[in-house]
Amino acid sequence: MIPARFAPVVFGLILSGLMSSIVSGIATARALGLGPEFLHHWLYSWLASWAVAFPAVLLVAPVTRRLVALLVRPAP
């Protein structure tokens, strides 16, 4: 198991991986269709986008948490 102090990084890794795979899959399918080369192009696009998405999530997450705290009323 991974120590709890790494939870934000693990969360960012999983979230960015899933979101970038979904978005790159949709974009690749729309651009090329679901032909025989789809998987190859999608995986290449996904890895490239994940390389950007993961650090972006780590940088943007603290700002997002602050914005959410401003917009959401605390629970009673």
VEXGUTOR-645956 format. One record per atom (N, C-alpha, C): x, y, z; chain; residue in three letters; atom name. Coordinates in pm, 1 decimal. Each point is the difference from the previous one (the first is absolute). Example, Ala and Ser with C-alpha at 12.3 -4.5 7.8 and 13.67 -1.06 7.14 Angstrom:
! VEXGUTOR-645956
<atom <1319.0, -569.0, 780.0>, "A", "Ala", "N">
<atom <-89.0, 119.0, 0.0>, "A", "Ala", "CA">
<atom <90.0, 120.0, 0.0>, "A", "Ala", "C">
<atom <-35.0, 105.0, -72.0>, "A", "Ser", "N">
<atom <82.0, 119.0, 6.0>, "A", "Ser", "CA">
<atom <-77.0, 109.0, 73.0>, "A", "Ser", "C">
END
This chain:
! VEXGUTOR-645956
<atom <83.7, -118.6, 0.0>, "A", "Met", "N">
<atom <-83.7, 118.6, 0.0>, "A", "Met", "CA">
<atom <88.2, 125.0, 0.0>, "A", "Met", "C">
<atom <-54.9, 103.2, -56.8>, "A", "Ile", "N">
<atom <68.4, 128.4, -8.3>, "A", "Ile", "CA">
<atom <-33.4, 80.5, 125.7>, "A", "Ile", "C">
<atom <99.2, 67.8, 59.6>, "A", "Pro", "N">
<atom <-28.9, 80.5, 119.9>, "A", "Pro", "CA">
<atom <-103.4, 109.3, -28.7>, "A", "Pro", "C">
<atom <-80.6, 31.3, 101.8>, "A", "Ala", "N">
<atom <-110.4, 94.6, -13.5>, "A", "Ala", "CA">
<atom <47.3, 139.0, -41.6>, "A", "Ala", "C">
<atom <122.5, 37.8, 32.9>, "A", "Arg", "N">
<atom <47.6, 133.8, -36.1>, "A", "Arg", "CA">
<atom <8.8, 20.2, -151.0>, "A", "Arg", "C">
<atom <1.4, -110.3, -74.3>, "A", "Phe", "N">
<atom <4.9, 8.5, -145.7>, "A", "Phe", "CA">
<atom <-138.1, -3.1, -65.1>, "A", "Phe", "C">
<atom <-105.5, 0.2, 80.7>, "A", "Ala", "N">
<atom <-136.3, -8.8, -52.6>, "A", "Ala", "CA">
<atom <-32.0, 107.1, -103.9>, "A", "Ala", "C">
<atom <36.8, 127.7, 20.7>, "A", "Pro", "N">
<atom <-31.0, 99.6, -103.8>, "A", "Pro", "CA">
<atom <69.2, -28.0, -133.7>, "A", "Pro", "C">
<atom <121.3, -51.0, 4.7>, "A", "Val", "N">
<atom <72.5, -31.0, -123.8>, "A", "Val", "CA">
<atom <-61.8, -121.4, -69.1>, "A", "Val", "C">
<atom <-34.3, -102.3, 77.7>, "A", "Val", "N">
<atom <-63.2, -119.5, -57.0>, "A", "Val", "CA">
<atom <-136.5, 36.6, -58.9>, "A", "Val", "C">
<atom <-75.0, 83.9, 71.2>, "A", "Phe", "N">
<atom <-128.8, 46.3, -50.6>, "A", "Phe", "CA">
<atom <19.5, 72.5, -133.0>, "A", "Phe", "C">
<atom <96.8, 91.9, -5.3>, "A", "Gly", "N">
<atom <28.1, 73.3, -123.2>, "A", "Gly", "CA">
<atom <43.5, -90.7, -113.4>, "A", "Gly", "C">
<atom <80.1, -100.4, 31.0>, "A", "Leu", "N">
<atom <46.4, -94.5, -101.5>, "A", "Leu", "CA">
<atom <-117.2, -76.9, -60.2>, "A", "Leu", "C">
<atom <-87.0, -52.2, 86.0>, "A", "Ile", "N">
<atom <-114.3, -77.7, -47.9>, "A", "Ile", "CA">
<atom <-100.4, 88.7, -73.2>, "A", "Ile", "C">
<atom <-33.3, 114.3, 59.2>, "A", "Leu", "N">
<atom <-95.5, 90.7, -63.1>, "A", "Leu", "CA">
<atom <50.4, 48.0, -135.9>, "A", "Leu", "C">
<atom <123.6, 44.1, -7.5>, "A", "Ser", "N">
<atom <52.7, 49.2, -127.0>, "A", "Ser", "CA">
<atom <9.8, -112.1, -103.3>, "A", "Ser", "C">
<atom <33.7, -120.9, 44.7>, "A", "Gly", "N">
<atom <7.2, -113.1, -92.1>, "A", "Gly", "CA">
<atom <-135.8, -34.1, -58.8>, "A", "Gly", "C">
<atom <-101.1, -5.8, 86.2>, "A", "Leu", "N">
<atom <-134.3, -32.9, -48.4>, "A", "Leu", "CA">
<atom <-57.1, 109.6, -89.8>, "A", "Leu", "C">
<atom <10.5, 124.3, 44.9>, "A", "Met", "N">
<atom <-57.2, 110.1, -78.4>, "A", "Met", "CA">
<atom <72.6, 17.3, -133.5>, "A", "Met", "C">
<atom <132.4, -8.3, -0.1>, "A", "Ser", "N">
<atom <72.3, 16.7, -125.5>, "A", "Ser", "CA">
<atom <-26.5, -116.7, -95.2>, "A", "Ser", "C">
<atom <-21.9, -120.0, 53.6>, "A", "Ser", "N">
<atom <-31.6, -113.1, -88.4>, "A", "Ser", "CA">
<atom <-137.4, 17.4, -64.3>, "A", "Ser", "C">
<atom <-95.9, 48.1, 77.0>, "A", "Ile", "N">
<atom <-134.9, 21.7, -54.0>, "A", "Ile", "CA">
<atom <0.8, 109.7, -105.2>, "A", "Ile", "C">
<atom <58.8, 113.7, 33.2>, "A", "Val", "N">
<atom <0.1, 113.6, -92.2>, "A", "Val", "CA">
<atom <81.1, -30.9, -125.4>, "A", "Val", "C">
<atom <117.4, -60.5, 15.4>, "A", "Ser", "N">
<atom <80.3, -31.5, -118.7>, "A", "Ser", "CA">
<atom <-67.0, -108.7, -84.1>, "A", "Ser", "C">
<atom <-70.3, -92.6, 65.3>, "A", "Gly", "N">
<atom <-72.3, -102.7, -75.6>, "A", "Gly", "CA">
<atom <-111.5, 58.9, -84.0>, "A", "Gly", "C">
<atom <-75.8, 92.5, 58.6>, "A", "Ile", "N">
<atom <-107.8, 65.3, -75.1>, "A", "Ile", "CA">
<atom <57.4, 83.5, -113.8>, "A", "Ile", "C">
<atom <104.2, 77.2, 29.2>, "A", "Ala", "N">
<atom <60.2, 85.0, -104.0>, "A", "Ala", "CA">
<atom <59.4, -83.6, -112.9>, "A", "Ala", "C">
<atom <65.5, -109.8, 34.7>, "A", "Thr", "N">
<atom <59.7, -86.8, -102.2>, "A", "Thr", "CA">
<atom <-108.3, -66.6, -83.8>, "A", "Thr", "C">
<atom <-105.3, -48.0, 63.7>, "A", "Ala", "N">
<atom <-109.2, -63.4, -73.5>, "A", "Ala", "CA">
<atom <-67.6, 98.9, -95.4>, "A", "Ala", "C">
<atom <-18.3, 122.6, 46.4>, "A", "Arg", "N">
<atom <-63.1, 101.2, -87.0>, "A", "Arg", "CA">
<atom <90.7, 37.0, -117.0>, "A", "Arg", "C">
<atom <129.9, 4.9, 24.4>, "A", "Ala", "N">
<atom <92.9, 40.3, -105.5>, "A", "Ala", "CA">
<atom <26.9, -111.4, -100.7>, "A", "Ala", "C">
<atom <12.6, -124.9, 49.3>, "A", "Leu", "N">
<atom <41.9, -109.8, -87.0>, "A", "Leu", "CA">
<atom <-105.6, -107.8, -20.8>, "A", "Leu", "C">
<atom <-103.4, 0.5, 81.1>, "A", "Gly", "N">
<atom <-97.0, -109.3, -4.2>, "A", "Gly", "CA">
<atom <52.8, -118.7, 79.1>, "A", "Gly", "C">
<atom <-80.7, -105.2, 4.2>, "A", "Leu", "N">
<atom <36.5, -118.7, 78.1>, "A", "Leu", "CA">
<atom <58.4, -109.4, -88.3>, "A", "Leu", "C">
<atom <90.3, 38.0, -87.4>, "A", "Gly", "N">
<atom <63.0, -94.5, -90.5>, "A", "Gly", "CA">
<atom <108.5, -81.5, 67.7>, "A", "Gly", "C">
<atom <73.0, -76.5, -79.8>, "A", "Pro", "N">
<atom <102.3, -89.8, 54.5>, "A", "Pro", "CA">
<atom <117.3, 72.8, 67.2>, "A", "Pro", "C">
<atom <24.5, 123.4, -35.5>, "A", "Glu", "N">
<atom <110.9, 75.7, 58.7>, "A", "Glu", "CA">
<atom <-41.2, 79.2, 124.5>, "A", "Glu", "C">
<atom <-127.9, -6.0, 36.2>, "A", "Phe", "N">
<atom <-49.9, 80.3, 112.1>, "A", "Phe", "CA">
<atom <79.5, -23.2, 128.4>, "A", "Phe", "C">
<atom <14.4, -124.4, 39.6>, "A", "Leu", "N">
<atom <63.9, -31.6, 128.3>, "A", "Leu", "CA">
<atom <141.8, 55.2, 6.3>, "A", "Leu", "C">
<atom <75.8, -17.4, -106.1>, "A", "His", "N">
<atom <138.1, 50.1, -3.8>, "A", "His", "CA">
<atom <4.0, 151.3, 17.5>, "A", "His", "C">
<atom <-81.4, 70.7, -77.8>, "A", "His", "N">
<atom <-1.7, 146.3, 7.7>, "A", "His", "CA">
<atom <-54.1, 48.8, 134.7>, "A", "His", "C">
<atom <-101.0, -69.0, 51.3>, "A", "Trp", "N">
<atom <-57.9, 39.8, 127.5>, "A", "Trp", "CA">
<atom <101.4, -16.3, 113.4>, "A", "Trp", "C">
<atom <69.8, -113.1, 4.6>, "A", "Leu", "N">
<atom <97.9, -20.7, 106.0>, "A", "Leu", "CA">
<atom <111.8, 104.1, -6.0>, "A", "Leu", "C">
<atom <45.9, 31.9, -119.0>, "A", "Tyr", "N">
<atom <103.9, 101.6, -17.6>, "A", "Tyr", "CA">
<atom <-51.7, 135.9, 48.4>, "A", "Tyr", "C">
<atom <-122.3, 35.0, -39.6>, "A", "Ser", "N">
<atom <-59.8, 126.9, 42.4>, "A", "Ser", "CA">
<atom <-23.2, 2.3, 149.9>, "A", "Ser", "C">
<atom <-44.3, -113.1, 54.9>, "A", "Trp", "N">
<atom <-27.5, -6.5, 142.6>, "A", "Trp", "CA">
<atom <127.0, 20.7, 82.0>, "A", "Trp", "C">
<atom <107.7, -67.6, -36.2>, "A", "Leu", "N">
<atom <123.8, 14.7, 75.5>, "A", "Leu", "CA">
<atom <53.2, 143.1, -7.3>, "A", "Leu", "C">
<atom <-9.6, 61.2, -117.9>, "A", "Ala", "N">
<atom <44.9, 138.7, -14.2>, "A", "Ala", "CA">
<atom <-86.0, 93.6, 84.3>, "A", "Ala", "C">
<atom <-132.0, -21.5, -1.5>, "A", "Ser", "N">
<atom <-87.6, 88.0, 76.8>, "A", "Ser", "CA">
<atom <12.4, -26.1, 150.7>, "A", "Ser", "C">
<atom <24.3, -123.6, 39.5>, "A", "Trp", "N">
<atom <17.5, -30.9, 141.2>, "A", "Trp", "CA">
<atom <125.7, 67.3, 55.0>, "A", "Trp", "C">
<atom <103.7, 6.6, -83.3>, "A", "Ala", "N">
<atom <123.7, 65.9, 41.8>, "A", "Ala", "CA">
<atom <-22.8, 147.9, 31.7>, "A", "Ala", "C">
<atom <-99.9, 60.1, -61.3>, "A", "Val", "N">
<atom <-35.5, 139.3, 28.3>, "A", "Val", "CA">
<atom <-104.6, 6.3, 111.2>, "A", "Val", "C">
<atom <-96.2, -90.8, -4.2>, "A", "Ala", "N">
<atom <-112.4, 4.1, 94.0>, "A", "Ala", "CA">
<atom <42.1, -25.0, 144.7>, "A", "Ala", "C">
<atom <91.1, -92.0, 22.2>, "A", "Phe", "N">
<atom <37.8, -34.2, 137.5>, "A", "Phe", "CA">
<atom <62.0, 118.4, 74.4>, "A", "Phe", "C">
<atom <103.9, 63.8, -54.4>, "A", "Pro", "N">
<atom <52.3, 116.7, 72.5>, "A", "Pro", "CA">
<atom <-100.6, 115.1, 6.1>, "A", "Pro", "C">
<atom <-82.8, 13.1, -102.8>, "A", "Ala", "N">
<atom <-101.3, 106.2, 0.8>, "A", "Ala", "CA">
<atom <-98.7, -21.4, 114.4>, "A", "Ala", "C">
<atom <-42.7, -123.0, 21.0>, "A", "Val", "N">
<atom <-92.7, -30.6, 109.6>, "A", "Val", "CA">
<atom <65.5, 31.3, 134.3>, "A", "Val", "C">
<atom <126.2, -35.7, 15.0>, "A", "Leu", "N">
<atom <68.7, 26.9, 126.3>, "A", "Leu", "CA">
<atom <12.9, 149.9, 26.1>, "A", "Leu", "C">
<atom <19.2, 78.7, -105.3>, "A", "Leu", "N">
<atom <13.2, 145.6, 15.7>, "A", "Leu", "CA">
<atom <-134.4, 68.9, 19.7>, "A", "Leu", "C">
<atom <-102.9, -48.7, -66.5>, "A", "Val", "N">
<atom <-130.4, 65.9, 2.4>, "A", "Val", "CA">
<atom <-85.3, -44.3, 119.3>, "A", "Val", "C">
<atom <24.7, -115.7, 54.8>, "A", "Ala", "N">
<atom <-82.5, -53.8, 108.5>, "A", "Ala", "CA">
<atom <-10.1, 94.0, 121.0>, "A", "Ala", "C">
<atom <108.4, 57.2, 49.5>, "A", "Pro", "N">
<atom <-13.9, 88.9, 115.9>, "A", "Pro", "CA">
<atom <-88.2, 122.3, -28.9>, "A", "Pro", "C">
<atom <12.8, 56.9, -117.9>, "A", "Val", "N">
<atom <-83.2, 114.8, -38.4>, "A", "Val", "CA">
<atom <-145.8, -42.8, -7.9>, "A", "Val", "C">
<atom <-24.6, -116.3, -56.7>, "A", "Thr", "N">
<atom <-135.6, -52.1, -12.5>, "A", "Thr", "CA">
<atom <-61.9, -24.1, 137.3>, "A", "Thr", "C">
<atom <77.8, -56.1, 93.0>, "A", "Arg", "N">
<atom <-51.2, -21.9, 135.7>, "A", "Arg", "CA">
<atom <-40.2, 131.5, 65.8>, "A", "Arg", "C">
<atom <81.3, 103.7, -19.1>, "A", "Arg", "N">
<atom <-33.3, 131.4, 58.1>, "A", "Arg", "CA">
<atom <-126.3, 57.4, -62.2>, "A", "Arg", "C">
<atom <-13.6, -12.8, -131.1>, "A", "Leu", "N">
<atom <-120.5, 49.1, -67.1>, "A", "Leu", "CA">
<atom <-124.1, -74.1, 48.2>, "A", "Leu", "C">
<atom <10.9, -130.0, 14.4>, "A", "Val", "N">
<atom <-112.4, -79.4, 48.4>, "A", "Val", "CA">
<atom <-35.0, 41.7, 143.6>, "A", "Val", "C">
<atom <99.2, 24.2, 81.9>, "A", "Ala", "N">
<atom <-25.6, 42.9, 138.2>, "A", "Ala", "CA">
<atom <-73.9, 134.2, 3.6>, "A", "Ala", "C">
<atom <28.1, 86.9, -95.6>, "A", "Leu", "N">
<atom <-69.9, 128.4, -7.6>, "A", "Leu", "CA">
<atom <-143.9, -14.2, -49.2>, "A", "Leu", "C">
<atom <-25.1, -100.9, -79.9>, "A", "Leu", "N">
<atom <-130.9, -16.9, -62.9>, "A", "Leu", "CA">
<atom <-96.0, -89.7, 75.6>, "A", "Leu", "C">
<atom <52.6, -80.4, 91.6>, "A", "Val", "N">
<atom <-81.4, -99.8, 69.5>, "A", "Val", "CA">
<atom <-15.9, 38.3, 146.8>, "A", "Val", "C">
<atom <-121.1, -10.7, 48.3>, "A", "Arg", "N">
<atom <-30.7, 27.2, 139.9>, "A", "Arg", "CA">
<atom <46.0, -118.8, 84.5>, "A", "Arg", "C">
<atom <65.2, 25.8, 114.2>, "A", "Pro", "N">
<atom <41.2, -111.1, 87.1>, "A", "Pro", "CA">
<atom <-120.2, -79.3, 50.0>, "A", "Pro", "C">
<atom <18.5, -127.8, 23.0>, "A", "Ala", "N">
<atom <-106.6, -86.3, 52.3>, "A", "Ala", "CA">
<atom <-30.8, 40.4, 143.1>, "A", "Ala", "C">
<atom <-128.1, -9.8, 40.6>, "A", "Pro", "N">
<atom <-37.0, 36.7, 137.9>, "A", "Pro", "CA">
<atom <55.5, -96.4, 102.5>, "A", "Pro", "C">
END
